Amino acid sequence: MRNTAEAGRARGAMDFFLLATSKNGGMPVSLLVSSMPLRGTPADPERYAAWLELRQAEGRDRRAVSVLELAAGPAVRVVGSTTLDLHVGMPNGIGYLTLSFSAPLTGMSGPMEQLCDAIAGSLRWVN
């Protein structure tokens, strides 16, 4: 999977479609990777998580916001019923690399959530 992602990136890809299969069929999920550079103020995951929490809607559509440590560094995790966003701090606090997963058919829970977390957890910065 890493080789496929790297080959796509080399050709300018920004959207990665992953089809995970089980004995019950396919479970489509999409992953959009984007970068959000910051100008002037270093990335602060705790403050960013608090800001995102304030912007959440009340009720059923409310998404859970948390801060966690990944192999690539601190990240802000935002999970909803069909989406999972991870805002991973880039080296030197210059901004965030955002991994936006969407699983509209299966929802973001159970094995699909674990798969997306595992993909995000495999992110590493290379010098």
All heavy atoms as an XYZ file, in Angstrom:
939
protein
N       0.825     -1.181      0.000
C       0.000      0.000      0.000
C       0.877      1.255      0.000
O       0.558      2.222     -0.678
C      -0.929     -0.015      1.210
C      -1.925      1.094      1.161
S      -3.192      1.152      2.441
C      -3.198     -0.389      3.203
N       1.974      1.204      0.766
C       2.872      2.358      0.832
C       3.456      2.659     -0.542
O       3.521      3.830     -0.950
C       3.971      2.095      1.848
C       4.959      3.234      1.942
C       6.016      2.938      2.981
N       6.997      3.988      2.962
C       8.121      3.950      3.633
N       8.386      2.918      4.398
N       8.969      4.931      3.559
N       3.887      1.632     -1.272
C       4.449      1.832     -2.609
C       3.430      2.457     -3.552
O       3.763      3.334     -4.346
C       4.967      0.516     -3.177
C       6.190      0.017     -2.440
O       6.856      0.774     -1.750
N       6.476     -1.258     -2.579
N       2.188      2.000     -3.465
C       1.132      2.563     -4.301
C       0.915      4.030     -3.980
O       0.792      4.871     -4.877
C      -0.183      1.774     -4.110
O       0.048      0.405     -4.451
C      -1.298      2.344     -4.968
N       0.869      4.359     -2.692
C       0.678      5.751     -2.277
C       1.850      6.615     -2.727
O       1.663      7.732     -3.222
C       0.508      5.826     -0.764
N       3.078      6.121     -2.575
C       4.254      6.887     -2.990
C       4.285      7.088     -4.499
O       4.625      8.164     -4.980
C       5.525      6.204     -2.503
C       5.726      6.349     -1.005
C       6.928      5.587     -0.476
O       7.560      4.816     -1.244
O       7.225      5.763      0.712
N       3.913      6.061     -5.247
C       3.879      6.190     -6.707
C       2.825      7.209     -7.128
O       3.057      8.025     -8.027
C       3.597      4.832     -7.350
N       1.676      7.177     -6.472
C       0.634      8.154     -6.769
C       1.079      9.564     -6.445
O       0.846     10.502     -7.205
N       1.729      9.733     -5.302
C       2.219     11.058     -4.893
C       3.223     11.589     -5.905
O       3.209     12.765     -6.240
C       2.840     10.965     -3.496
C       3.550     12.211     -3.045
C       2.559     13.365     -2.838
N       3.266     14.528     -2.389
C       3.302     15.676     -3.046
N       2.631     15.825     -4.168
N       3.962     16.697     -2.585
N       4.092     10.718     -6.402
C       5.085     11.132     -7.388
C       4.428     11.655     -8.663
O       4.996     12.479     -9.367
C       6.021      9.965     -7.712
N       3.206     11.193     -8.920
C       2.456     11.648    -10.097
C       1.456     12.743     -9.740
O       0.590     13.079    -10.531
C       1.738     10.466    -10.739
C       2.692      9.457    -11.367
C       1.968      8.390    -12.163
N       0.980      7.637    -11.427
C       1.209      6.543    -10.709
N       2.423      6.063    -10.625
N       0.231      5.927    -10.084
N       1.519     13.279     -8.502
C       0.669     14.400     -8.123
C      -0.674     14.025     -7.546
O      -1.556     14.872     -7.437
N      -0.874     12.775     -7.151
C      -2.173     12.340     -6.613
C      -2.494     13.045     -5.301
O      -1.621     13.267     -4.483
C      -2.175     10.833     -6.394
N      -3.747     13.358     -5.105
C      -4.211     13.944     -3.857
C      -5.330     13.114     -3.245
O      -5.695     13.300     -2.106
C      -4.716     15.380     -4.071
C      -3.599     16.364     -4.325
S      -2.392     16.465     -2.990
C      -3.340     17.227     -1.706
N      -5.924     12.216     -3.992
C      -7.020     11.393     -3.491
C      -6.618      9.938     -3.644
O      -6.104      9.551     -4.678
C      -8.302     11.678     -4.284
C      -9.537     11.104     -3.616
O      -9.559     10.987     -2.392
O     -10.492     10.787     -4.342
N      -6.830      9.151     -2.618
C      -6.430      7.752     -2.611
C      -7.663      6.939     -2.276
O      -8.276      7.154     -1.241
C      -5.340      7.566     -1.555
C      -4.737      6.198     -1.515
C      -3.771      5.817     -2.426
C      -5.129      5.293     -0.550
C      -3.198      4.568     -2.370
C      -4.571      4.035     -0.479
C      -3.598      3.675     -1.395
N      -8.068      6.044     -3.155
C      -9.244      5.212     -2.906
C      -8.780      3.856     -2.437
O      -7.965      3.211     -3.079
C     -10.085      5.056     -4.171
C     -11.318      4.226     -3.952
C     -12.425      4.764     -3.329
C     -11.357      2.903     -4.333
C     -13.553      3.999     -3.105
C     -12.477      2.131     -4.118
C     -13.581      2.683     -3.504
N      -9.287      3.444     -1.308
C      -8.924      2.165     -0.728
C     -10.155      1.284     -0.697
O     -11.209      1.694     -0.237
C      -8.408      2.387      0.702
C      -8.132      1.149      1.533
C      -6.951      0.381      0.943
C      -7.835      1.556      2.962
N     -10.031      0.078     -1.207
C     -11.124     -0.881     -1.132
C     -10.674     -2.027     -0.243
O      -9.795     -2.799     -0.612
C     -11.513     -1.413     -2.516
C     -12.628     -2.459     -2.533
C     -13.917     -1.863     -1.977
C     -12.849     -2.973     -3.936
N     -11.235     -2.078      0.935
C     -10.932     -3.172      1.863
C     -12.007     -4.233      1.674
O     -13.182     -3.922      1.596
C     -10.952     -2.650      3.294
N     -11.593     -5.464      1.585
C     -12.569     -6.521      1.355
C     -12.663     -7.454      2.556
O     -11.722     -7.617      3.318
C     -12.218     -7.346      0.106
O     -10.928     -7.911      0.272
C     -12.254     -6.493     -1.143
N     -13.812     -8.013      2.686
C     -14.057     -9.022      3.709
C     -14.893    -10.113      3.055
O     -15.293     -9.997      1.907
C     -14.799     -8.410      4.900
O     -16.121     -8.090      4.526
N     -15.203    -11.164      3.782
C     -16.007    -12.230      3.184
C     -17.421    -11.772      2.846
O     -18.113    -12.400      2.070
C     -16.031    -13.457      4.087
C     -16.522    -13.210      5.480
C     -16.410    -14.482      6.297
C     -16.552    -14.167      7.775
N     -16.399    -15.332      8.598
N     -17.838    -10.607      3.381
C     -19.164    -10.063      3.074
C     -19.133     -9.063      1.929
O     -20.147     -8.466      1.609
C     -19.761     -9.406      4.313
C     -19.997    -10.403      5.424
O     -20.248    -11.572      5.169
N     -19.887     -9.955      6.652
N     -17.964     -8.843      1.336
C     -17.875     -7.914      0.215
C     -16.941     -6.755      0.507
O     -16.182     -6.772      1.467
N     -17.012     -5.727     -0.321
C     -16.126     -4.576     -0.200
C     -16.664     -3.509      0.728
O     -17.858     -3.399      0.949
N     -15.747     -2.759      1.289
C     -16.102     -1.641      2.164
C     -15.331     -0.417      1.689
O     -14.196     -0.202      2.108
C     -15.728     -1.958      3.618
C     -16.439     -3.155      4.183
S     -15.964     -3.480      5.889
C     -14.271     -3.985      5.713
N     -15.875      0.365      0.774
C     -15.125      1.488      0.220
C     -14.903      2.600      1.238
O     -15.766      2.915      2.048
C     -16.000      1.966     -0.936
C     -17.365      1.506     -0.597
C     -17.199      0.249      0.202
N     -13.717      3.158      1.165
C     -13.349      4.307      1.983
C     -12.451      5.190      1.129
O     -11.699      4.697      0.301
C     -12.637      3.875      3.292
C     -11.361      3.114      2.998
C     -12.365      5.064      4.197
N     -12.569      6.477      1.283
C     -11.677      7.372      0.553
C     -10.777      8.087      1.544
O     -11.113      8.255      2.714
C     -12.470      8.383     -0.277
O     -13.198      9.252      0.561
N      -9.630      8.495      1.059
C      -8.669      9.243      1.853
C      -8.197     10.428      1.031
O      -7.694     10.253     -0.080
C      -7.469      8.355      2.229
C      -6.242      9.055      2.813
C      -6.590      9.838      4.077
C      -5.134      8.060      3.060
N      -8.384     11.603      1.567
C      -7.886     12.827      0.952
C      -6.784     13.352      1.850
O      -6.990     13.517      3.059
C      -9.001     13.869      0.815
C      -8.573     15.230      0.285
C      -8.109     15.104     -1.160
C      -9.708     16.224      0.395
N      -5.612     13.592      1.287
C      -4.482     14.115      2.041
C      -4.238     15.544      1.590
O      -4.157     15.824      0.393
C      -3.217     13.263      1.803
C      -2.032     13.833      2.566
C      -3.472     11.817      2.192
N      -4.137     16.445      2.554
C      -3.868     17.841      2.224
C      -2.957     18.433      3.287
O      -2.838     17.901      4.382
C      -5.172     18.636      2.115
O      -5.919     18.531      3.309
N      -2.327     19.536      2.960
C      -1.471     20.200      3.940
C      -2.044     21.575      4.240
O      -2.638     22.219      3.384
C      -0.035     20.318      3.439
O       0.027     21.133      2.301
N      -1.873     21.960      5.489
C      -2.365     23.257      5.943
C      -1.197     23.979      6.599
O      -0.954     23.829      7.809
C      -3.521     23.077      6.931
C      -4.118     24.381      7.378
S      -5.574     24.179      8.426
C      -4.931     23.239      9.785
N      -0.413     24.723      5.811
C       0.720     25.438      6.400
C       0.229     26.601      7.262
O      -0.816     27.200      6.984
C       1.500     25.937      5.187
C       0.526     25.942      4.066
C      -0.523     24.922      4.383
N       0.950     26.866      8.314
C       0.634     28.001      9.181
C       1.696     29.066      8.971
O       2.866     28.766      8.782
C       0.607     27.565     10.648
C      -0.412     26.485     11.002
C      -0.276     26.110     12.465
C      -1.821     26.957     10.710
N       1.274     30.289      9.054
C       2.219     31.399      8.879
C       2.337     32.150     10.198
O       1.361     32.671     10.699
C       1.746     32.322      7.767
C       1.819     31.655      6.409
C       1.197     32.524      5.333
N       1.235     31.863      4.046
C       0.336     30.992      3.618
N      -0.678     30.675      4.377
N       0.436     30.447      2.429
N       3.547     32.157     10.732
C       3.801     32.977     11.912
C       3.628     32.286     13.252
O       4.402     32.500     14.151
N       2.602     31.474     13.415
C       2.332     30.827     14.691
C       2.564     29.326     14.555
O       1.953     28.697     13.705
C       0.871     31.070     15.127
O       0.624     32.472     15.142
C       0.606     30.487     16.496
N       3.438     28.739     15.385
C       3.661     27.289     15.292
C       2.392     26.503     15.614
O       1.539     26.957     16.376
C       4.746     27.013     16.349
C       5.298     28.333     16.713
C       4.266     29.367     16.393
N       2.281     25.339     15.030
C       1.131     24.468     15.270
C       1.092     24.059     16.742
O       2.094     23.661     17.311
C       1.224     23.228     14.383
N      -0.072     24.170     17.358
C      -0.281     23.765     18.751
C      -1.507     22.863     18.774
O      -2.642     23.350     18.731
C      -0.493     24.988     19.628
C      -0.719     24.652     21.088
O      -1.058     23.491     21.412
O      -0.565     25.556     21.920
N      -1.308     21.530     18.816
C      -2.434     20.601     18.728
C      -3.513     20.810     19.784
O      -4.703     20.695     19.481
C      -1.779     19.226     18.879
C      -0.370     19.429     18.481
C      -0.022     20.825     18.881
N      -3.132     21.137     21.017
C      -4.129     21.346     22.080
C      -5.024     22.542     21.761
O      -6.251     22.461     21.893
C      -3.443     21.543     23.439
C      -2.678     20.340     23.934
C      -3.583     19.176     24.342
O      -4.774     19.384     24.619
O      -3.071     18.046     24.384
N      -4.432     23.627     21.320
C      -5.229     24.824     20.970
C      -6.087     24.568     19.732
O      -7.229     25.012     19.656
C      -4.311     26.017     20.754
C      -3.715     26.528     22.063
C      -2.850     27.727     21.869
N      -3.637     28.835     21.326
C      -3.115     29.940     20.842
N      -1.813     30.108     20.813
N      -3.879     30.901     20.368
N      -5.525     23.854     18.759
C      -6.278     23.554     17.544
C      -7.467     22.658     17.864
O      -8.577     22.883     17.372
C      -5.353     22.915     16.506
C      -5.984     22.743     15.146
C      -6.675     23.791     14.537
C      -5.885     21.546     14.462
C      -7.245     23.636     13.287
C      -6.454     21.381     13.211
C      -7.125     22.429     12.630
O      -7.701     22.269     11.396
N      -7.262     21.654     18.723
C      -8.360     20.769     19.132
C      -9.448     21.561     19.846
O     -10.648     21.360     19.596
C      -7.841     19.644     20.021
N      -9.062     22.478     20.722
C     -10.047     23.300     21.432
C     -10.839     24.169     20.455
O     -12.061     24.313     20.578
C      -9.344     24.168     22.477
N     -10.154     24.726     19.465
C     -10.823     25.551     18.455
C     -11.804     24.717     17.647
O     -12.936     25.130     17.397
C      -9.766     26.192     17.555
C     -10.338     27.095     16.506
C     -10.786     28.368     16.670
C     -10.516     26.780     15.124
N     -11.238     28.868     15.472
C     -11.083     27.913     14.508
C     -10.249     25.654     14.355
C     -11.380     27.953     13.150
C     -10.551     25.693     12.998
C     -11.110     26.835     12.413
N     -11.380     23.497     17.234
C     -12.273     22.614     16.478
C     -13.474     22.191     17.328
O     -14.588     22.096     16.824
C     -11.523     21.377     15.988
C     -10.525     21.590     14.855
C      -9.728     20.315     14.607
C     -11.225     22.043     13.588
N     -13.249     21.929     18.601
C     -14.334     21.532     19.508
C     -15.395     22.629     19.591
O     -16.597     22.341     19.570
C     -13.762     21.231     20.896
C     -14.779     20.739     21.892
C     -15.296     19.336     21.602
O     -14.524     18.482     21.143
O     -16.487     19.102     21.845
N     -14.980     23.866     19.651
C     -15.929     24.987     19.712
C     -16.757     25.111     18.439
O     -17.878     25.615     18.476
C     -15.188     26.301     19.960
C     -14.609     26.482     21.351
C     -13.755     27.745     21.410
C     -15.726     26.538     22.389
N     -16.244     24.665     17.337
C     -16.938     24.783     16.047
C     -17.884     23.622     15.765
O     -18.548     23.610     14.738
C     -15.912     24.897     14.922
C     -15.046     26.139     15.050
C     -14.026     26.244     13.947
N     -14.584     26.092     12.629
C     -15.046     27.073     11.851
N     -15.020     28.300     12.283
N     -15.522     26.823     10.648
N     -17.961     22.637     16.657
C     -18.812     21.465     16.449
C     -20.287     21.795     16.660
O     -20.639     22.558     17.551
C     -18.417     20.332     17.402
C     -17.058     19.762     17.137
C     -16.946     19.183     15.741
O     -17.765     18.400     15.297
N     -15.907     19.606     15.031
N     -21.114     21.193     15.841
C     -22.562     21.346     15.990
C     -23.031     20.532     17.189
O     -22.416     19.542     17.560
C     -23.262     20.851     14.726
N     -24.106     20.953     17.774
C     -24.711     20.205     18.878
C     -25.569     19.087     18.310
O     -26.000     19.128     17.179
C     -25.578     21.144     19.742
C     -24.783     22.188     20.491
C     -23.810     21.596     21.499
O     -24.119     20.553     22.102
O     -22.726     22.179     21.667
N     -25.802     18.075     19.113
C     -26.729     17.016     18.719
C     -26.063     15.829     18.084
O     -24.892     15.541     18.286
N     -26.843     15.141     17.278
C     -26.459     13.863     16.686
C     -25.235     13.932     15.786
O     -24.483     12.972     15.674
C     -27.643     13.344     15.887
C     -27.808     11.867     15.951
C     -29.053     11.453     15.269
N     -28.833     11.593     13.815
C     -29.706     11.261     12.911
N     -30.884     10.816     13.252
N     -29.444     11.380     11.630
N     -25.043     15.045     15.108
C     -23.948     15.172     14.150
C     -22.642     15.643     14.791
O     -21.671     15.887     14.088
C     -24.336     16.127     13.022
C     -25.465     15.570     12.179
O     -25.588     14.324     12.099
O     -26.228     16.368     11.617
N     -22.631     15.774     16.097
C     -21.432     16.229     16.796
C     -20.303     15.209     16.626
O     -20.506     14.016     16.756
C     -21.730     16.432     18.277
C     -20.612     17.091     19.026
C     -21.104     17.573     20.380
N     -20.053     18.247     21.099
C     -19.704     19.508     20.926
N     -20.359     20.246     20.045
N     -18.725     20.049     21.614
N     -19.112     15.703     16.307
C     -17.948     14.836     16.129
C     -17.064     14.916     17.367
O     -16.968     15.949     18.001
C     -17.182     15.257     14.877
C     -18.068     15.179     13.639
C     -17.366     15.465     12.342
N     -16.555     16.654     12.349
C     -15.584     16.898     11.475
N     -15.321     16.032     10.517
N     -14.880     17.990     11.531
N     -16.419     13.803     17.692
C     -15.537     13.742     18.858
C     -14.152     14.250     18.476
O     -13.571     13.808     17.493
C     -15.456     12.316     19.371
N     -13.620     15.187     19.271
C     -12.313     15.785     19.027
C     -11.372     15.369     20.157
O     -11.730     15.466     21.330
C     -12.408     17.327     18.967
C     -11.032     17.943     18.731
C     -13.385     17.772     17.895
N     -10.169     14.904     19.786
C      -9.174     14.529     20.797
C      -7.777     14.771     20.244
O      -7.589     14.976     19.043
C      -9.341     13.064     21.203
O      -9.180     12.217     20.083
N      -6.808     14.764     21.136
C      -5.402     14.884     20.748
C      -4.730     13.568     21.093
O      -4.969     12.997     22.157
C      -4.724     16.045     21.495
C      -3.234     16.116     21.160
C      -5.403     17.371     21.164
N      -3.924     13.059     20.165
C      -3.213     11.816     20.414
C      -1.813     11.910     19.857
O      -1.490     12.811     19.094
C      -3.960     10.620     19.809
C      -4.061     10.588     18.284
C      -3.724      9.203     17.800
C      -5.469     10.953     17.887
N      -0.984     10.971     20.251
C       0.401     10.917     19.778
C       0.522      9.782     18.768
O       0.236      8.631     19.083
C       1.338     10.686     20.963
C       2.792     10.830     20.634
C       3.210     12.261     20.314
O       2.606     13.220     20.847
O       4.135     12.420     19.497
N       0.920     10.122     17.547
C       1.192      9.134     16.510
C       2.702      9.011     16.349
O       3.455      9.840     16.881
C       0.564      9.561     15.178
C      -0.948      9.669     15.113
C      -1.376     10.203     13.752
C      -1.595      8.330     15.384
N       3.150      8.033     15.597
C       4.580      7.883     15.329
C       5.142      9.142     14.667
O       6.294      9.503     14.889
C       4.828      6.662     14.447
N       4.315      9.838     13.872
C       4.745     11.052     13.187
C       4.700     12.282     14.090
O       5.170     13.349     13.715
C       3.865     11.299     11.954
N       4.119     12.144     15.291
C       4.038     13.271     16.215
C       2.616     13.503     16.684
O       1.720     12.692     16.436
N       2.389     14.625     17.369
C       1.056     14.909     17.899
C       0.042     15.136     16.773
O       0.377     15.674     15.724
C       1.256     16.168     18.729
C       2.515     16.778     18.233
C       3.348     15.677     17.670
N      -1.188     14.690     17.023
C      -2.245     14.820     16.017
C      -3.564     15.159     16.699
O      -3.803     14.768     17.842
C      -2.385     13.529     15.229
N      -4.399     15.867     15.978
C      -5.757     16.149     16.418
C      -6.658     15.204     15.644
O      -6.626     15.171     14.412
C      -6.142     17.623     16.162
C      -7.574     17.876     16.593
C      -5.178     18.565     16.893
N      -7.458     14.434     16.371
C      -8.336     13.414     15.775
C      -9.778     13.881     15.906
O     -10.235     14.206     16.998
C      -8.140     12.089     16.507
C      -8.901     10.927     15.934
C      -8.552      9.665     16.746
N      -9.070      8.458     16.148
C     -10.272      7.949     16.403
N     -11.073      8.540     17.261
N     -10.654      6.833     15.805
N     -10.489     13.900     14.777
C     -11.892     14.313     14.758
C     -12.682     13.202     14.074
O     -12.495     12.945     12.891
C     -12.078     15.644     13.995
C     -13.521     16.098     14.080
C     -11.134     16.717     14.524
N     -13.552     12.534     14.834
C     -14.295     11.409     14.270
C     -15.803     11.678     14.343
O     -16.314     12.165     15.347
C     -13.927     10.073     14.964
C     -14.330     10.052     16.415
C     -14.507      8.890     14.223
N     -16.469     11.391     13.233
C     -17.920     11.499     13.146
C     -18.504     10.169     12.734
O     -17.809      9.147     12.704
N     -19.766     10.165     12.376
C     -20.415      8.896     12.032
C     -19.856      8.267     10.761
O     -19.772      7.043     10.653
C     -21.925      9.088     11.913
O     -22.217     10.021     10.892
N     -19.434      9.078      9.783
C     -18.907      8.527      8.528
C     -17.543      9.089      8.156
O     -17.022      8.781      7.082
C     -19.871      8.790      7.351
O     -20.023     10.199      7.195
C     -21.213      8.115      7.572
N     -16.953      9.926      9.007
C     -15.672     10.555      8.686
C     -14.686     10.444      9.836
O     -15.074     10.334     11.000
C     -15.838     12.047      8.347
O     -16.384     12.720      9.486
C     -16.730     12.242      7.131
N     -13.413     10.484      9.484
C     -12.328     10.528     10.456
C     -11.261     11.438      9.886
O     -10.722     11.179      8.801
C     -11.750      9.130     10.704
C     -10.476      9.054     11.542
C     -10.692      9.601     12.946
C      -9.956      7.632     11.603
N     -10.992     12.533     10.574
C      -9.945     13.467     10.159
C      -8.829     13.425     11.184
O      -9.087     13.488     12.394
C     -10.478     14.898     10.064
C     -11.564     15.057      9.014
O     -11.579     14.278      8.045
O     -12.400     15.971      9.162
N      -7.606     13.345     10.703
C      -6.436     13.425     11.567
C      -5.560     14.554     11.066
O      -5.136     14.546      9.900
C      -5.669     12.102     11.577
C      -6.385     11.060     12.413
C      -6.573      9.789     11.660
C      -5.658     10.839     13.703
N      -5.343     15.531     11.919
C      -4.498     16.681     11.609
C      -3.174     16.431     12.315
O      -3.077     16.586     13.535
C      -5.146     17.977     12.097
C      -6.556     18.148     11.607
N      -6.850     18.662     10.366
C      -7.748     17.850     12.189
C      -8.179     18.689     10.207
N      -8.731     18.201     11.299
N      -2.176     16.017     11.550
C      -0.883     15.616     12.103
C       0.085     16.780     12.005
O       0.282     17.340     10.922
C      -0.321     14.390     11.351
C       0.973     13.916     11.989
C      -1.346     13.268     11.304
N       0.687     17.139     13.137
C       1.650     18.233     13.135
C       2.836     17.925     12.251
O       3.438     16.860     12.347
N       3.169     18.858     11.363
C       4.329     18.687     10.489
C       5.595     19.075     11.246
O       5.528     19.830     12.219
C       4.165     19.531      9.217
C       3.050     19.006      8.309
S       3.016     19.764      6.669
C       2.346     21.377      7.006
N       6.741     18.557     10.824
C       8.000     18.884     11.502
C       8.221     20.391     11.623
O       7.817     21.163     10.748
C       9.063     18.244     10.593
C       8.343     17.121      9.923
C       6.944     17.624      9.712
N       8.828     20.780     12.715
C       9.141     22.182     13.021
C       7.905     23.043     13.226
O       7.981     24.262     13.157
C      10.047     22.799     11.950
C      11.349     22.054     11.814
O      11.964     21.676     12.815
N      11.768     21.804     10.585
N       6.742     22.426     13.460
C       5.530     23.174     13.771
C       5.039     24.069     12.655
O       4.357     25.063     12.904
N       5.340     23.718     11.396
C       4.991     24.609     10.280
C       3.537     24.487      9.826
O       3.086     25.240      8.989
C       5.926     24.398      9.064
C       5.815     22.966      8.548
C       7.359     24.737      9.425
C       6.530     22.735      7.221
N       2.811     23.532     10.373
C       1.411     23.360     10.007
C       0.964     21.939     10.243
O       1.545     21.216     11.056
N      -0.080     21.539      9.528
C      -0.657     20.210      9.684
C      -0.775     19.505      8.344
O      -1.098     20.135      7.331
C      -2.066     20.297     10.289
C      -2.073     20.791     11.705
C      -2.325     22.126     11.993
C      -1.811     19.931     12.757
C      -2.321     22.588     13.296
C      -1.802     20.389     14.066
C      -2.054     21.711     14.327
O      -2.034     22.156     15.619
N      -0.538     18.208      8.372
C      -0.884     17.340      7.259
C      -2.213     16.727      7.661
O      -2.322     16.116      8.731
C       0.167     16.253      7.051
C      -0.079     15.341      5.859
C       0.199     16.109      4.557
C       0.795     14.110      5.934
N      -3.227     16.906      6.860
C      -4.558     16.432      7.204
C      -4.915     15.192      6.397
O      -4.843     15.202      5.167
C      -5.613     17.530      6.967
O      -5.266     18.667      7.772
C      -6.991     17.061      7.343
N      -5.267     14.129      7.109
C      -5.751     12.896      6.498
C      -7.250     12.860      6.731
O      -7.705     12.768      7.870
C      -5.100     11.677      7.150
C      -3.571     11.669      7.241
C      -3.094     10.456      8.018
C      -2.952     11.701      5.864
N      -8.022     12.974      5.668
C      -9.484     12.982      5.767
C     -10.044     11.698      5.171
O     -10.061     11.524      3.955
C     -10.059     14.188      5.020
O      -9.616     15.390      5.605
N     -10.479     10.808      6.057
C     -11.078      9.544      5.647
C     -12.588      9.706      5.602
O     -13.173     10.374      6.454
C     -10.757      8.437      6.658
C      -9.304      8.091      6.761
C      -8.497      8.694      7.707
C      -8.746      7.137      5.914
C      -7.158      8.357      7.827
C      -7.410      6.799      6.024
C      -6.613      7.413      6.987
N     -13.217      9.049      4.640
C     -14.671      9.055      4.546
C     -15.147      7.657      4.173
O     -14.641      7.056      3.226
C     -15.131     10.061      3.484
O     -16.535     10.040      3.366
N     -16.107      7.148      4.945
C     -16.691      5.827      4.680
C     -18.207      5.963      4.717
O     -18.860      5.580      5.682
C     -16.208      4.821      5.715
N     -18.790      6.527      3.654
C     -20.224      6.818      3.669
C     -21.128      5.592      3.693
O     -22.259      5.678      4.159
C     -20.443      7.634      2.394
C     -19.292      7.304      1.519
C     -18.150      6.953      2.416
N     -20.646      4.446      3.195
C     -21.505      3.258      3.151
C     -21.482      2.460      4.444
O     -22.506      1.948      4.891
C     -21.104      2.354      1.978
C     -21.216      2.984      0.595
C     -20.727      2.002     -0.461
C     -22.635      3.423      0.310
N     -20.313      2.330      5.041
C     -20.173      1.485      6.231
C     -20.173      2.270      7.528
O     -20.393      1.705      8.590
C     -18.862      0.684      6.169
O     -17.770      1.606      6.147
C     -18.831     -0.218      4.962
N     -19.907      3.557      7.452
C     -19.773      4.348      8.666
C     -18.378      4.217      9.239
O     -17.604      3.338      8.869
N     -18.060      5.122     10.148
C     -16.728      5.158     10.731
C     -16.776      4.572     12.137
O     -16.794      5.280     13.130
C     -16.220      6.601     10.771
C     -14.749      6.728     11.043
S     -13.676      5.805      9.907
C     -13.905      6.637      8.357
N     -16.846      3.258     12.186
C     -16.816      2.564     13.476
C     -16.274      1.164     13.250
O     -16.159      0.703     12.114
C     -18.216      2.498     14.093
O     -19.072      1.730     13.284
N     -15.928      0.492     14.326
C     -15.466     -0.886     14.241
C     -14.252     -1.054     13.359
O     -13.304     -0.268     13.424
N     -14.267     -2.080     12.500
C     -13.094     -2.388     11.673
C     -12.672     -1.248     10.752
O     -11.483     -1.043     10.533
C     -13.534     -3.601     10.853
C     -14.638     -4.211     11.638
C     -15.320     -3.070     12.340
N     -13.623     -0.490     10.216
C     -13.264      0.599      9.308
C     -12.497      1.686     10.057
O     -11.479      2.191      9.578
C     -14.502      1.186      8.640
C     -14.172      2.214      7.583
S     -13.082      1.598      6.273
C     -14.160      0.460      5.448
N     -12.958      2.028     11.247
C     -12.262      3.022     12.055
C     -10.861      2.517     12.422
O      -9.884      3.265     12.358
C     -13.056      3.333     13.317
C     -12.441      4.401     14.187
C     -13.284      4.743     15.398
O     -14.318      4.071     15.644
O     -12.916      5.683     16.108
N     -10.753      1.255     12.767
C      -9.459      0.671     13.114
C      -8.509      0.685     11.918
O      -7.312      0.961     12.065
C      -9.642     -0.761     13.629
C     -10.358     -0.818     14.958
C     -10.778     -2.243     15.325
O     -10.543     -3.187     14.573
N     -11.400     -2.387     16.475
N      -9.033      0.398     10.730
C      -8.220      0.423      9.522
C      -7.693      1.833      9.261
O      -6.505      2.023      9.001
C      -9.024     -0.075      8.319
C      -8.319      0.017      6.964
C      -7.092     -0.888      6.928
C      -9.283     -0.354      5.847
N      -8.559      2.827      9.343
C      -8.143      4.215      9.105
C      -7.130      4.668     10.150
O      -6.141      5.334      9.823
C      -9.362      5.132      9.073
S     -10.470      4.794      7.686
N      -7.346      4.302     11.409
C      -6.379      4.628     12.466
C      -5.029      3.972     12.191
O      -3.974      4.575     12.403
C      -6.903      4.204     13.837
C      -7.876      5.199     14.440
O      -7.774      6.407     14.135
O      -8.736      4.768     15.239
N      -5.046      2.729     11.712
C      -3.805      2.018     11.410
C      -3.058      2.701     10.263
O      -1.817      2.840     10.313
C      -4.084      0.570     11.061
N      -3.769      3.141      9.250
C      -3.137      3.851      8.137
C      -2.503      5.139      8.657
O      -1.348      5.447      8.349
C      -4.152      4.124      7.016
C      -4.558      2.822      6.339
C      -3.571      5.118      5.987
C      -5.742      2.948      5.407
N      -3.246      5.897      9.447
C      -2.712      7.147     10.008
C      -1.520      6.866     10.915
O      -0.546      7.617     10.926
C      -3.800      7.889     10.768
N      -1.587      5.784     11.672
C      -0.501      5.429     12.574
C       0.762      5.018     11.861
O       1.854      5.019     12.448
N       0.665      4.672     10.584
C       1.847      4.268      9.826
C       2.605      5.460      9.244
O       3.693      5.287      8.698
C       1.450      3.310      8.695
O       0.749      3.996      7.679
N       2.054      6.670      9.368
C       2.700      7.876      8.839
C       4.005      8.133      9.574
O       4.055      8.105     10.807
C       1.764      9.081      8.975
C       2.307     10.425      8.511
C       2.532     10.416      7.003
C       1.351     11.537      8.898
N       5.056      8.376      8.822
C       6.369      8.707      9.373
C       6.960      9.858      8.562
O       6.721      9.956      7.363
C       7.353      7.533      9.271
C       6.906      6.220      9.853
C       6.979      6.215     11.363
N       6.799      4.904     11.967
C       5.637      4.308     12.160
N       4.530      4.869     11.760
N       5.562      3.126     12.751
N       7.746     10.680      9.192
C       8.477     11.740      8.490
C       9.860     11.208      8.151
O      10.520     10.601      8.980
C       8.592     12.998      9.342
C       7.266     13.562      9.743
C       6.766     13.617     10.999
C       6.260     14.108      8.885
N       5.505     14.173     10.970
C       5.166     14.487      9.704
C       6.158     14.311      7.523
C       4.018     15.063      9.189
C       5.008     14.896      7.015
C       3.952     15.264      7.848
N      10.311     11.427      6.939
C      11.616     10.952      6.491
C      12.484     12.173      6.179
O      12.062     13.074      5.452
C      11.466     10.062      5.227
C      12.832      9.613      4.727
C      10.566      8.876      5.519
N      13.692     12.167      6.721
C      14.628     13.286      6.461
C      15.322     13.096      5.139
O      15.647     12.075      4.712
C      15.684     13.367      7.560
C      15.057     13.769      8.872
O      14.087     14.505      8.912
N      15.621     13.270      9.947
